[in-house]
Amino acid sequence: MKKFSSLALLLCYLLSICGCAPLIIGAAAGGLGAYAVSKDTVQGNTDKRYEALWDSALNVIRTRGLIQEEDFAAGYIEAGVESSKVWIKLTRLTQATTRVKVSARKYHFPNMELAQDVFVKIITGVK
């Protein structure tokens, strides 16, 4: 119980100095936790293979919109989805860990709902 209290106090402190509350998303895929890094971006680290994440990201974007730019080596996808611009960035952190970062903006305004949806579909779509 003492650890929980300490963790709760730490979280409250971090929220008070950040200026905005971080959003935490729990995806069913292996207990992955994602968090908002800005008003339009969600990111999380996973142990899924880079290649499988890339294929999943392409499948998600192709079903939702049009790919405007893609670069497998750089791990970058830019697309138009539902009147929004979506950017996906995959970064290999280690041989076994990949960071997935999804940003979405609609008419230059953050579209966090779309970013979250695309993020979760990429992670859960990995085969």
N, C-alpha and C positions, 0 to 999 in steps of 0.2 A: 504494500500500500504506500510505503514511503517513496519507492521508486516512481510510482504513478503520480504522486503529488509533485515530486521534483520535475518530472517530465511535463506535467501540466503547467507548472510555474515557468519552466523554460520556454514552452510554446507561447504562453501569454507574453513573456518578455520579448521574444522574437517578433511576435505580431505587433507589439507596440513600437518597436524600433523600425519595422519595415515600412510602415505607412499604409500597407494594404494587406489584407489577409491572403495567405497563399491558399490555393485550391488544391485539394488532394483527391485524387481519383484512384479508386481501387478497381483494378481490372481482374476479371476472373482467371485470366491466364497466368497461372503460376504465382498468384499473389503479388503481381507487379504493382508497385505504387508509383503513380505519376503525380506531378505537381505543376502548377502554373508558375512559369518563370517571368511572365509579363502579362499584360491584359489580353494578349492575343496568342500566347504560346503555351503549349503543354509539353513537358518532356519527362522521360523516365528511362531508366537503365534496365536492360533485360539480358538474360542468358541465351536468348534465341539467336540462331545463326544469322549473320549479316545477310547472306544470300537469300535466306528464307524471308527475312524482314523486307528486303528489297522487292522480292516477288509479290509479297502480300501488299506492300504499299502501292505497287503498280496496279494490282488487281482492284484495290479499293478505289483508287483514283479513276481508273478506266470505267468503273461502274457508276461513279458519281459525277464525272465531268470529263474535261479534255486536258491532256498533258501538254504543256507548252514548252517545257524544257526538262531534260533528264540527263544525269551523269552518274553512271554506276560507280566509277572510281572515286568520285567526290562524294557520293552518297546523297545527291541532291535531286529533288523533284519539285518542279513548279507547275501549278495547274490552276485551271478555272473550274470552280465547283459551285453550283447554285448561286450565281452572281457574286461569288467571293473569289478571292485569290488565296490559294493554299500553297504553303512551302513545307516540304518535308526534308529533314536532314538526318541522315544516319551516320553515326560516328563510331568507329571501332575503338573502344577504350582499351580492351585487352583482347587476347585471342578468343576468350569466351564471353565477353561482355560488349554489348552494343547500346549506344544511347540513341533513342528515337526522339526527335523534336518536331512538333507539328505546330505551324502558325497559320492563322486564317484571319483575313480582313475583308470586310464587305464595304465598298464605297469608302475606303480609307479608315473605317471604324473597326475595332476589334470584333471578331466573331468567335468568341471562346466556345460556344456550343458546338460549332462545326469542328473546331480544332480538337475538342475532346472526343467527338464522335469518330472522326477520322483516326485519331490516335488509338482508341479502343478497338476499332475494326482492324487496324493494321496488326496489333498485338494478337488479337483473338483469331485472325485469319492465317497465322503462320502454321504451315503444315510440317 
